[in-house]
Amino acid sequence: MDSYRLVVNSDYGYPFDPPKRHMRSEPVDFQRGEAETSERNLYFDEWDYHMDVTYE
C-alpha cells in the first residue's frame, strides 16, 4: 500500500454494510467515502466532512 491510503483501504470493490440503496459515486477504489439520502446518491461535490484525530 502507498502512504496516502488509510488502513481501511486494504481491499477494494466490497459492498457496504449496511448496503447502499443507490449507485455508488466511486465503485472501485473507496478513498473518499460515500453519502446518500433516501432519494438518491450524493456525489463528492454535494457534501463535505471534517475529521479530528486525537492521539493518546
Secondary structure, 3 states (H helix, E strand, C coil): CCCCCCHHHCCCCCCCCCCCCCCCCCCCCCCCCCEECCCCEECHHHCCCCCCCCCC
